[in-house]
Amino acid sequence: MSKLVPPHGGKLTPVLAAEAQRPELQAKAKSLPAIRMSSRETSDLLMIGMGAFSPLTGFMGKADYESVVNTKHLANGLAWPIPITLSVTKEQAADLKEGQQVALVDDETDTYVGILTVQEKYEYDKTKECKEVFFTDDMEHPGVQKVMSQPEVNVGGSVVTFSQMGYATKYGAYYATPAQTRALFDEKGWATVAAFQTRNPLHRSHEFLCKIGNEVCDGLLIHPIVGKLKPGDIPAETRLKCYEILLDNYFNAKSAVMRVYPMEMRYAGPSEGILHSIFRQNFGCSHILIGRDHAGVGSYYTSYQAQELFDQFKPGELLCQPIKVTSAFYCNKCEGMTTEKTCPHSPEDHLNISGTKLRAMLGAGELPPSNFSRPEVLKALMAYYQSLK
């Protein structure tokens, strides 16, 4: 019997059709009226399909939507911090009837991904959603931009998916559903697993934090996001090379694994930290590392606001608990990796290289010091930045 934490809500609820059924469903979808999805809606559909967003089995109806926006809980009281919605124009909504089936098509690639059974349609307050989810309605925030550009009506309903948008082919064994990671952890005999969320290549401070999680738990899941990112972020293919270098050379293969998942970043800071915890619970993780400015962007959130939001939930609501870690860095006086919490020395003794400075150095062919990041990782990154020229 598995020793892992149970899924959120008690059981996994994947809606990805068996492989043998997919051609028939795809043919059926092409005969139906279609709703074209944004990249974020497509990535959410993939997460629902694989069971990562359990207990959701479709896009949220009005009761769940309003409860999530107002209380960070589903209508049944289960913790959930961010609406998972599908939007259409008023003109499209007028043609949709309850019980009707419609095809769901990724707008960027024209790929048929699933079928939705319409249960309801409702208008919503975009500005209120942004203020509650992102804690801002500033149009410079990339997540706010996405919500404010959505059509006016949300469509709620159950879905079935029949495509993985090429992720399973592209990433091979690294691409795993919650059922697959749970089976892997059970096979390894792990009862507790720490997840590390990342959208960036890992430098030494990230590596240090991962190893803290690895000491606390039986195993470590390095779990990079490979869905769409904002302009300027490093592409998944390059990041994957960097992760492989670290896993092959600096982590114990007996206690650390990497898998990827297809969600698109919202940059929702604290709210996204809670969502990361919930779906990591579905993947079988008992803990998640929550550090400085988790899932943040710009200066919209205070350094440890994500950690603070966890404290607003009652004990037992989130079974994947945060490992709260402070900013890590190399200290010249400590002569090693340390954190804000443990290092007594002044900032002048700390090695801090901003992302902007790092990109400039790599683009110029200049390797940062090895106490910032592993030399093999820096060489892979340098090759990427120089290719941009």
PyMOL commands that set and color helices and strands:
alter all, ss='L'
color gray80, all
select helices_A, chain A and resi 19-29+39-50+62-71+90-94+126-133+142-148+167-174+178-188+204-216+236-250+270-282+305-310+347-349+355-363+375-387
alter helices_A, ss='H'
color red, helices_A
select strands_A, chain A and resi 34-37+58-59+87-88+101-106+111-123+153-161+193-198+219-224+256-258+287-290+321-324+328-331+336-339+350-351
alter strands_A, ss='S'
color yellow, strands_A
deselect
rebuild
show_as cartoon
